[in-house]
Amino acid sequence: MTYLGTDAPDYARAPDLRLVPPAVGTWVCTAALLGGSSGTALVVAGALAVCAGAVWLSARRRAGAVPMLVVAVLACSAAGALATGGRLAAVESSPLPELAEERGWTELDLVVTADPRQRSGPPAPGRQRLVVEARAESVRTREPATGAEPGGVQVRTRVPVVVLASGDAWRDLLPGQRVGASGTVLPAGGGLTGGLFVVRGPPDRVLPPSAWQEWAGDARARLRRAAAGLPDPAAGLLPALVVGDTSGLEPQTVAAFEDSGLTHLLAVSGSNLAIMTGVALAACRGLGRPGWTAAFVGAVTIAAFILLARAEPSVLRAAFMAAVSLAALALGRPRVGLTALAASVLGLLLFDPGLSRSFGFALSVLATGGIMVLAPGWRDRWSARMPRWAAEAVAVALAAHVACLPLLVVLSAEVSWVAVPANVLAAPAVPIATVGGFAVAGLALVWPAAAGVAAWLPGTAVLWVAAVAATAARLPGRALPWPSTAAGAVCLAAMLVVLLVLRGRVRLVVCAAGLAAALTALCLHWLAPAWPPAGWAVVACRVGQGDALVLRTDGGRAVVVDTGPDPVAVSRCLTDLRVRSIGLLVITHGDGDHAGGTAGALSGRDTRLALLPPGFDHPPSVRLLRSAEVPVRIASAGQRWSLAPWTLDVVWPPPGSRGGNDGSIVLLAGLPPASGALRVLLTGDIEEPAQRTLLRSTHAIRGVDVLKVPHHGAGTQDPGFLAATRPDIALTSVGADNAYGHPEPSTWSLLQSAAAANYRTDVHGDIAVVPGPAGPEVVCRNPGPPPRAPPQKPHPSPAAVAALHATLTSIKVEVLAW
C-alpha cells in the first residue's frame, strides 16, 4: 500500500473512478496486440482513433458524461495501440528476429538494463547460469567457422534482448554498462524481445557504468557485506527484503517464502517505497516544512530508491503513483487514491507496453487496488471487535490476497489459506527491516564496521519473517489445489465477486457454508491426507531429470537414495512424505542429477549416515555432509545395512571401482513378509558393462518386485539384464522434454516386454509403491498428460514374458518415446 504520510488515506470516501476505464481499456488493448504484428497494431490504433473522433463529434451536440468517458477509453486505447505498434515495428525492422529464426551467429553491442540474475533451475553442464536483460544497440554478423573480420555495414538497432551467459565477468555488470559480445541468437517467442542471445565467453569492450549506477551497485555490495555476519537465512534475506538483491538466498528459503505466500517480500514492491517515502514525509511534517519542500524530499527518496532497488514493475508502479500523489501534495490538493493508481497504469503502459503482460505488474496493481477499495471498509467494521491496528493489518493482508487470488491460482494452481495469517504476522517486522536496512546501507558507505553491528537490528526483524515463512510452509494442507486454467481463474473470481456483493443474512449464510466446507475439506486433508498413501513403502520423487527415491522406515525416518538435481524439489517431496529424519542417505554417484539436491535433503532434517561410492566426485555434497557432521561410509559390494523394516544389500560396485556411471551404488532392498515381502532393485546409472557383470556375478537381482530403471531409461541397457529382473513394476525417473531423449524408444520397448507395469515421473508425477497381499500396488500424484505409448499393460505370466522377449529380440519394434 502506498501511504505518503503518517495517516492512512481514506479511500472509501467519494473515489474518483474517471481514469479507471481508460486505464483498463489501454491495458486490454496493449496485452492483446503484443502477440500480433506492428501492422495490426497500427491499424487498430487508427480505427480506435477514428471511433474516438466520431464519438466526440457526436457528443458535442449533447451533453453527458458517458459519451466523454467512451471518448477517453477509445483515445487512450488508440494511444496504447500506437505505442505497441511502434515497439513491435522496431523489433520487426531489426535483423535479430531473422537471425533468431536461423539460429545465426552474431556480434552485438549491448546496454545492460537490469542486474544479472541467476537462471532458475539447477545448474547443468554446458548450461548458461545467468540471465542478463539488455538492449541491443548494433548488430554485426560473420561466419564463425572462418573467424573472418566482420563484413558489411554495422546495423544500428534498439531492441531488447535476453542474454544467457556464465561467469563472474557477466555477474558483475551493472545497469547502464555498455558491452560487446558474440554468440548465437535464438527465438524469444514473440513480443517485444528481439531474441535470446546465448554467449559462451566473457563480454568484451566493457565500458564503465555511470556514476549513479556505480554508487548504487557499491551501496548494494556494502549492504551484502554488512549483512554477511548475520545468521542464516538473515544474511541473504536482509538485502532481498530491502533492495531486492536475492543473490545470497538459498533455494530452501525461496521455496519457504513461495509456499507461505510471502514471495512478494523478496521482490521489492511498492510497500518498500511507501515505507521509505512515508518516513521522509513524516520527518518533513515533524520539522514543519511546507508542501513543496516535502514534495522535493519525497522525489529525492523515490529516485534513490529506484536506483538502489532497480526499476522492477512493482517499483515503477509505486514510483509513478507516488509522483502523482507528491504533485497533489505540492499543489495543496487532497490525496488521490484510485486516480493515482489508474494514472500510473496508463502512463506506464504507454511508456512500456510490455508491462501489460507482466505478472509482477499485474499483481502489484491488483494488490494496491484491492487495498484501496476493500481494506478501509473492512478495517472500520472490524475495529468494533478488535484493536484498530489489528483490524487494519488483517484487512490489508486479506484485501491484497483476495484481489490477487484469481491471478495467483494461474501461477501456482492452488488456493493458500496460510498466506493471509503469514502476512499479518510478518507485517510488523517489514517496516523495521526496510527502514533499518536502508539505514545500514547508508552507514556502510561511510563506516562499514559500524554497519555490520547495526545490521543486527533489521536482521532480527528479518529472522522473524523467515521463521514465519518456514513455519507456514511446513503446515499440513497449507493450500488447496485449484485448476490453473483461465476457466479456473474466472470461476474463482466469480465466487469472490459474489461474496463481496452479497449483503446481510444472505452473505452471512453463504460465508458460513463456504467456511464450513473449507474447514471440512481441510480437516479431512489433515486426518486422511490423499498423499502419501497409507502403507507406502517406496516413492520415486518427481524432481526433473534426475533420481530421488525414498524408502520409508520406522519412527518417521526414511532411506533416501539420490537427491536429484534440484534442492527445492527433493525437499518438497520429503516434506510432503512427512520425512523428518534420514536414517541413511545414499548417493549412488557424483553426477549433478543424482547429488545436486543434497542441500534440500539435509535441510531441517537429522541425517544419521551417508553412503557414498568409491571415487565420489561431487565436492558440494561432500562439503555439505562435512558441515552437517554426517558420518560417511564408502559402499562396497557385500555390505548389508539394516534399517527396520528394510534390509539393504550393496550388490555393486566391487572394491576398487573408479566411479562414473558404472561405479554407481546398486542396492537390493528387501521387506520381510510381515511388512509386505517386497524386493526393490535400485540401480543408479549403471550401463551395459556393469549390468552384464552384475548379471553374471549374482542371482539375487533376478525376479524383483520393483526395478528403478538404470540411467533414466537411456539406450545404454543390456536386454538380458532387464529381462532377468522381470519386475512387476518398473520406475523410470526422467524429466519432461529432457534434452537427452530419455527414455530411449528401444529401452522403452524392452521395458514393456520385461515389466508388468511401467511408470515414469515425467508422466505420472510422484510414484508410490504400496505392498499388499495381492502384490504391490502403485499410487501416482500430480500425473501429467498421457504418454504417446501406453505406460503399462496387464500382468502376463513368466512364460508369456519369456516368449514375448524372444519374439522382440528377433523382430524390431518401434515405440515412440514421450
N, C-alpha and C positions, 0 to 999 in steps of 0.2 A: 504494500500500500504506500502511496506517495503522500506523506504528510510533510508539509513545508514549514510547519510551525510547531509550537508545543501543544496546541489544541487540535484535536481531530476535526476536520471539516464535516459539517452536517450535510451530507449529500442527499438526504431524504427530503429536503425542502426544495420544492419547485425546481427539479432538474431541467436543464436546458438540453433538449434532445435534437435540436435542429441539425447538428452536424453528424449525428449518428447514421441516418440513412445514406448520405453521400459517402461516408467512410465505408459502410458495409457494401454499397454498390461498387465502389472502386476496388475493394478487396476481392469480391467475387469476380469482377471483370478481369483483373490482372492475373488472378490464380488460374482462371480458365484459359486465358490466352498464352500463358507461359509454355504450354505444351504444343503450340502451333508454330506458324511461321510469322515472319515480320509483315508479310503482305496481308495476311489475315488480320493481324492486329491493327494495321493502319486502315484497312477497310472498315473494321468495326469502329475505330476511332472516328472516322469520317461520318459513318452512319449515325453514331450517337450524337455527334456534334450537330448534324442536320436536325435530328429529332429534338435536341435541346433548343435549337433556334426556333423550330416550328412551335413548340410548346410555349416558348417565351413570347413569340408574336401573338399567339392566341391568348395568353394570359394578360397581355397589356390591355385588352378590351374589357376584361372583367377582373375585378379584384378577388384575391383569395390566396390563402397560404399554401394550399395543397398544390396548385399548379407551379408555384415558385419552388416548392420542395422537389417536385418532379424535375424541374429545370436543373436544380442543383445536383440531383443524383445523376442525371444524364451528362451534365457538363463535367462533373468530377470523374465519372466513369470513362468519358471520352479522353480526359487528360491521362488517366491511368492506362488506357489502351494505347495512347500515343507514346507514353513513356516506355511501355512494354515493347511496342513495335520498334522504337529506336534502339533499345538494348538488344533485341533479337537481330535487328539488321546489322549491328556492329559485330555480333558473333558470326552471322552468316557470311559477311564480307571478309572475314579473317581467313587465312589459309589453314588455320588449325583444325576445323571440322573435317576438311578434306584429308589432311594428314592423319587425323584420327581414324577415319574410315580405312585408310591404307595401312594403319599402324606404322606410320613413317617415322624415320629418324630425323631430328631437327635440333637446331640450337635456338635457345630463347634468351632474351634479355627480360628479366623479371623484376617486379617490385613486390616485396613481401607485404601482405596486407593483414596478417594475423600471426600470433605466436605459433611456432611449430608445436604440434601436439602428438602424443603417442598414438599410433594406429590401434584401433580396437582389435581385440582378439589376441590369442597367444602368439608369440614370435615363432617364425618358422624359417628354416634355411632358405636364403635367397629372397625372402620377402621383405620389402621395404618397411621400416618400422615407424616412419614419421609421415605425418600429413602436414603439408605446408600450403596454406592458401596464399595465392599470389595473383598478380596481374601481368600478363604478357605484354611487353612494350614493343618488341620486334621479333621477327621470325626469320631464321636463315636455315636452309636445307642443304644437305650434301650427301654423297654416297658414303655410308660408314665403312664399306669394305675397302675403299681405296684410300681413305683418310685424306682426300684432296682438300685444298683450301675451299672455303665457302664460295660458291659461284652465284652469279646472278645479282640482282639488286635486293638489298635488305628491305623486307616488307614491314612497314610500321603498322602496329595494331594496338588495341587497348581492350583486351578480352580477359576475363577471369579464368584462371586455370587452377587445378589442384595438383600439387607436386607430391609424388610419393618418393621418399628418399630415406637414406640412413646415414648415421654418422654425426659426430659432435659438431662438425662444421655447419651442418644444417640446423641442428638443435639450438645453436647459439644465436641464430639470426633474430633480428628484431623487426617489428613492423616499420615499413618505410625504407628498409635497406634495398639497394639495387644489386642484383647478382646476375651472373650468366651461368647457363648450364646447358648440357646436351643430353639427349635421351630420346625415348620413344613416346609418341603421343597416342593415347587410346581414347575411344569414345567415352563421353561422360554421361550419356543417357539423355541428351537434350537439355532444354532450359537455357540459362544464361552463362553456363560454364563451357568454355571452348573445348576442353578435353582434360584427360588425366595424363600428367606428364611424369613418366617413370624414369627416374635418374639413377644411375649406377654409382657415380662417384661424387666427390665433394663439389660445391659450387666454385666457380671462378669469377674473376672480375668483381670481387666483393667490395662494395663501397660502404663507407661508414654510415650509420644511421644519423638522423637529425639529433640535435642536442636535446630536444624534449623527449624523444623516444629513448635516447641513451640514458637520460635521467630516470625515466620510468622503469627501464629494464634494470638499472642499478638498484632502484628502490625495491623492486620485486626480489632481486637476488639477495639484498641485505635482509629483507623480511624472512626469506627462507633460512638464511644463516642464523638469524636471531631465534627462530622457532626450532632450530635443529636440536637444541638442548632439552626440549620438552619430551616427555614420554610419548611413545606411540599410543594411539594414532594422531595425537595432537600436533606432532612435528610436521606432518603433511597436511593436516586439516586446517590449521590456522591460516596459511597462505591461501588455501582453497576458499575458505569462508570469507576472507577479507578481499582478495583481488582475483579470485577465480583461478589461481595457479594450482592445478591438480597434478603437477608433475611428480610430487612426492607421495601421492596416495597409493596405498596397497590395494590390489583388486578386491580383497575381502571387505575393506572399508567402503569402497564404492558400492559393492553389492549390498551391504547392510543399509546404506542410505537409499538405494533403489527400492529395496524390499519394504522399508519403513515409510516411504512416501516423503523423504527429506532430500531428494535429489536436487531440488531447486536451490538448496543451500550451497551446493558445490559449484553451481553455475551462477556467477554473480548476477543478481537480479535487481529489479527496481527498488526492492526493500532496502538493500545496502545503500543505494544512492539516497533514498528517502531519509534514512537514519543520519547519514553524514550531512545532508543539506539541512535537515531539521536541527541538528546540533549547531550548525553555523548560524542559522537564522535565530535560534533561541539565544545564542550569545549576543547577536546584534540587538535583539529586543531587550536583553538584560542591560546592555550598555546605552539603551535609549537612542539608537541610531535611526535615522529616517528610512523611508521605504526604498529610496534609490541606493543608499549605502547597503542595506540588507540585500537588495537585488544583485548588486555588484559582487558582494561576498558569496552569495549563493551561486552566481555564474562561475566565479573562480573555483568554487568547490566542485561544481559539475565538471568543469574542464579537467581539473586534476584527477577526479575520479575516473573519467573516461580514459585518460592517459594510463592510469595505473591498472584499471580493470579491463581495458580494451573495449572496443565498440561491439560488444555482443548484442544480439537483437533485443533482449530484455533491457539492457542498459541504454540502448538507443531510444527505446520507447519511453523509459523513465526520464531520460535526459530531455527529450523533446517535450514531454508533458511538464516537467519541472520548469523548462524555459517559458512555456505558456503561463504557468502559474506565477513565475517571477515577474513576467511582464505585467500581469494583473496586479501584483503586489506593488510594483513601482508606480503604476498609474492610479493606485488607490482604489482599484476595482475589487468587488467581492471575490472570494475564492471560487474557482471553477473546478468542476469535477469531471463529469462525463464530457463536457465541452473540450477540456484539455486532452482527455483520452482520445476522443474522436479526431481532434485536430492532429494529434501525434500520429495516429494510424494513417490519416490521409496524407500528411506531409511525408512520412517515411516511405509509404508505398509509391508516391510519385518520385521520390529520390532513388529508391531501390525496389523495383517491382518484385525482385526475387524474394523479398521478405513475405510475400503473400503465401508462399508455400513452406515457410519456416515454422516448424513445430514450436521452437523456443519463443518466437514472436507471438504465435497464436496463444500459447499458454500464458504468456505474460499479459496480453491484452485481456484474455478471458478472466484470469485471476483478479486483475485490477478492476475490471467492470463488475465482477461478482461482489467484490468487497464494497464497491461504491453503492451498488443497488440493494444488496441483501443485508450486509452487515449492520448498518445503522438501526434498521427496524428490529432486527433480532436482538441487538445489544440493548435497546431500550426496553423491549418486552422482558428479556431475561434478567434485567437489572433488579426487577422486583423480587426475584427469587435467589439471587446470588450477588456477591460484590460486583460492582460495575467493571472493575479491571478484569475479573474472571469472565464476566459476560462478554466483554469486548474481545478477549483472547479467543474464546470459543467461537464467537460469531465470525471473526475474521478468518480463522482457520477453516471453519465449515463453509463459509461463503466462497472462499477461493477454491476449495475442493469440489463443491457442487458445480461451480461454473466450469471447471476444467474436466470434470468426470467423463463426459462423452468423448473427449479427445484422448484422455488417458487410457480408456479401455482399448482404443485403437492401437496405442503404443504398447500396452502391457497385457492385454487380454485378461484382465482381472479387475475386480472392484475391491479396493482395500478398505477395511474398516479400522485399521490401525493408524492410517495417515493423519486423521484429524487429532486423535489424542497425542500422537507423537509430535505434531507441530505445536500443539498447545503447550506440551511440556518443554519443548526446545525453545519456544519463543522468548522467554525471559533472558536466556543466555545469548541470543543472537545479537542484540544491541551492544552488549558488553564485549563480545568477540569482535564486532565490526569496528566500534569506536576505539577500543583498546588496540586492535590490530593495526589500524591506521596510525595511531599514536606511536606504536612500536616501530612501524615503517619509517615514520619521520625521525624518531630518535636514532634509528640505526644509521641514518645518513650522516649524523654528526657525532654519535657516541655509541659505537657498536657494542661495547662491553655492557653498558647500561641497558641497551635494548634487549640483550639476552636475559637479563634479570627481569625487566619489565614485562617480557613476554609471558611470564607465568600467570599474570592476571587474566588476560584474554585466553591463555592456554587452559586455565581451569574451566572457564566457560565452554571452551571447545570440547574438553573431556566430558563435560555433562551432556553436550549434544551427541557426542559419539556413543556414550552409554545409552542414551535414549534410543538412538538408531539401532544399536546392537540388540538391545532388549526387545524392541518392537519387531525386528526382523526374525527373531527366534520364536515369537509367539505362534502356537499352532493355529492353523486356519486363519492366518493373518489377512488373507484375501480370498474372495470367491471368484471362480473362473467366470468369464463373460466373453461372448463372441467378439472377436476383434475385427469385425466387418463393418461396413457402412450401415447395414441394417441393424446390427447390434448397437452401434452408437446412436442411431436415430431412435431406436426403441428406448434406450436408457434416457436420452434427452426428453422424449415424450413423457416418460414416467416422472422425471424430475419437474417438468413444467406442470403436470397435473397436480403434483404435491404442493407446488408453490402457489398455484392459482386457487386451489380449493380453500374454503374458509369455513369457520365454525365447526359444528359437530361432524360434518362430512369429512373434513380434513383430519379431525381427531380420530375418527373411526378408521380411515384409510391408513393413517400413520401407525395406529396401533396394530392393525392387521399386518402391515408390512414389517413392522418391528418384530412382531411375534413370529412371522415366517422366517425372518433373517436369524433371529435367536435360535429358532428350532433347527434351522439348517446348520448353524454354527455349532450347536450342541451335538447334533448328530455327527458332524465332521470331527469333533473332538473325541466323542465316545466311540464312534465306529468309523474311523477315517477310511476313505477309499484307497489311500496309499500310505504306507505299504500294505500289501495284502496280508491277511493273517496267516502265520505259519511260513512266511517266506524264508528261503534258505540262501539263495543266490540272487544277486541283482547285477545286471550289466547296465552301467550308467550311460546315459546319453551325454557324452562330453565332446562331440565333434569327431574329428579324425584322430582317434586315439583309443586307448584301452583304460578302463577303470571298472573293476569288478569288486563286489562286496559280498563276503560270506558272513552270515550272522552267527555269533557265538553267544554264550550265556552271559548274563549280567549287563546287558546293554552294550556290549563290546562287539567288535567285528574284526575280521581279517580283510584288509584292503589290498588288492592285487593291482598295482599300477594306479597312477593318478591322472592319466590323460594329459592333454596339452594346456588346459585352462584351469587355474586355481579356483576361480569362481564357480565353474560348472561342477567340479568334483565336490567342492564344499557344499553347494546346494543339494547335491544328490545325497551326501552323507547326512546333512541336516534333515532332509525330508524322510530319510530312513531312521531318524532318531538315534544315530550313532554318536554316542557321547565319548567313547574311548576306543582306541585302536589297539587290540591285543598284539597284532602282528601286521606290519606294513611291508609288503613285498613289492619291490620294483624290479621287474623282470630283466630290464636292460636300460641303458643310458640314453636312448633316443628321447627327444623332447615330447613326442606324442604319448609316451609312457611315464615320463618323470617330470614333465613341465608343470603339473599341478600339485606338486608336493606341498607347497606352501598352503594351499587350500585345504588339503587333507589334515595337516598338522594344526591349522588354526583353531584354537578353542578346544582342542581335544588332547587328552593324555595318550601318548603313544608309548607302549611298553618296549617294543623291539622292532628293528628294521632288518630285513633280509635282502641283501644285495648280491648280484652275480660277481664272479671274478672279473677284474678289469673294468669295474663300473666307472663310466666316464660321463658324469653329469655334475660338474662342480657346484652349481647352485643347490642341488638336492643334498650334496654332501655337507655344504655349509649350513643348510637349514637343519639337518639332522644333528650336526655338531652343536649348533647354538641352542637347540631344544634339548640337548643332553639325552638323545635317544641312543641306546646301545645298538651297535651294528654288528651283524654277523654276515659271513660270506657263505653263500649257498654252494652245496656240492651234492652230486648225486649220491643217494643213500641216506641222507639226513631225514629224520622224521620229527615233526612238530605236532604237538597235541594242544589244541585249544577247544575245550569241550563245547559242543559235541563233535567237532571236526578232528580228523586225523589227516595231517598234510605230509605227503611223501614227496621229497625232491627227487625227480627221476632224470633231471638234466639241469645243468651241464656237468660233464665229467670234470675231475680235478685237472687243473692246468688250462682251462678254457681261456681264450684270448678276448672274449667279449664279442660285441656285434650282435646281429640278429640271431646267428646260430649259437651264441653264447647265452641266450635268454634262459631264465629260470623256467622250468616246466614243473608244475605241481599237479599231483593227483590227490584230490581232496575227497575224503570219504565220510559219510554219515553212517552210524550204526543202524541196525534195523529198528531200534526203538525210536529213532529220530527220523525215519523215512527211508533208510537204506539207499542213499544217493551217492553216485560216483561222478565227480566232476574233473575234467582234464583241462587245465589252464596252460596254454602253450606259448604265450608271449608272441614273438615274431620269428620262431624257428622256420627254416626253409628246407628245401629238399635234402641237402646232405645230412642235417641233424635229424630230420624226420626219418630218413632211411636207417640211419644208425640206431636211433631210438626204437624203431620197429624191430630191428634185429636183436637188440640187447634186452628187451623186457616184454613180457606178455601182459603186464598189468594194464597197459593202455588199451587193450582190445575190449571192445564191447562196453563203453562207458554210457552213462545216462545223459550227461551234458558235456558238450565239447565247445570250448572257446576257440573259434576258428583261428588258425595261425595267421599272423601278419595281415589282419583285416580282409582276408579273402583275396590276397594278391595271387598272381599267376604262378608264384614260386611254391607250388604244392606238389607233394608226391601222391599220386592217386591211390597207391596201395596203403599209405598211412591213413588217409581219410576213410577209405573203405574198411580198414581194420578197426578203427574206433567205433564204427556202427552206432553213432549216438542217437538216442531218442530225440534230443533237442540240440541243435547247433546254433550258437550265438556268434554273430559277426558284429564286432564293434567297428563302426565306419561312419565317416562324416558325410553329410549330404553334399552332392555335387563336388566331391573332392577332386583335386587335380590329378590324382594317381589312377583314376579309373577303377578304384576298388568298390565292390568285389569284382574280380575279373570274370567275364562271362563263362570261360571254361571252368573256373573254380566253382562258380555258382551251379553249373551243370553237375559237377561232381558231388557237390553238397546235396543237391536234390535227389541224387541217386543213393547217397550214403546215409543221410539223416531222415528220420521220420518227419521232422518239422524243423523249418529254418526260420530264424528271426534275426533281424538286423536293427541296430539302434537308429539308423537314419530314417527308417520306415516306421518302426514300432515304438520308438522312444525308449524310456527306461523299461527294462525287461526283467521281470521277477520270476524265478522258478520256485514253485511250491511243491514239496514232496507230498505224496498221497498214497493211499493203499492201492489204487489202480495205476500207479506210476506218476511221474512228475507232471505237473500242470504249469501253464505259463499265463501270467497276467501282465499286460502291457499298459504303459502310461504315456500319455501325450503322443498317440500314434499320428504319423504323417499320412500323406496320400498313399493309396495302394501301389505296390510296385508293379512294374510292367509284366514281370513274370511272377506267378503265384509263389509266395514265400514258403508254403508248406503243402503237404499232401497227406492223405491217410496213411496210417501206420501199417507198413507191409510186414510180412513175416521175414525172418532172416534169410530163408531160402529165396524168397522173391527179391530181396535186396541183392543177394549174390548173383542171381540170374540177370537182374537188371544191370548190375555193374558190368558183367561180362558182355552184355549187349552194347552198352555205351562205350566200352573200350574199343569196339570194332566199328562202330557207326559214329560219325561225327555229328553231334547235336549242337545246334547254335541256339543259345539262350541269351536274350537281351539282359544286360545288367541295369540296375537302377542308376 
